[in-house]
């Protein structure tokens, strides 16, 4: 934290999850109905597939009426402010709507792994994580299953869920889905991966990713504002941005960090991550024997990581989870 702002400005006490208010007024149940209608002609994410997922039709994400859950546990590897001392209650969904060629979780994100679960089963997982002492419920890769998430939160709230909801996303989200989540999600944690459309096309098969991510992150910030904490330092409400430093893409990192500082706020909490390594399709050989995605077939150098942190400081950002 910087001395330029008192820590107390970013502390919430007392705290009640946003969805509890919607549950008490009946609005949460109405959101469930509206969200499920979106599955009938699916534009839940920017892929805009227009299939009837209520009838189990599938397209890009391969997910029909029910979400596929691959794992759920108390995660001690998330950001300090999420994991706290007892872990973040993560629920991982299968079949991401992006096609990142470097995905380190490709066996989950690109395959129909896990089990199809209805709202009651996902709600029970949430309550079990709460009983285990987790600090929050953390939905990972939820962009394509927003209706199912809302349905499960409503079910869990009816049975006593009272933890903050973390929406842990690639930022390839539709505005309509985010608007349905307004007042349900307490903490948005989007990645901001790429700045340039051609990079997004080549590495994630989604040339509109930069535009959609900027729209989505603006909406998230409008809903929850800067990240704020409980007195014990665990996150309670707000926006936490993740950015993965990738080799040879420092100019895009600089553009993203400048945008966060100027278009959102210099108080934006940013986790600049240095753990990229070649994975999935990166480093494989094509039919001609040439290495695929040669530009990113290495780890970022220490200088590249340090330059990313300096770019954040130069932009006026000052709230970081850790430094190299």
Secondary structure, DSSP 8 states (H G I E B T S, - for coil): --TTS-GGGGB--S---HHHHHHHHTHHHHHHHHHHHHGGGT-SSTT-----GGGT---TT---SSEEEEEEEEESSS-HHHHTTT-EEEEEESS-SS--TT-TTHHHHTS--SEEE-HHHHHHHHHHHHHTT-SEEEEES-GGGHHHHHHHHHHHHHTT--SEEEEEE-S---HHHHHHHTTT-SEEEEB---SSHHHHHHHHS-TTHHHHHHHHHHHHHHHH-B-EE-TTS-EEEEEEEEEE--TT-HHHHHHHHHHIIIII-TT-EEEEE------TTTT-B-TTS-BTTGGGSS---HHHHHHHHHHHHHHT--EES---
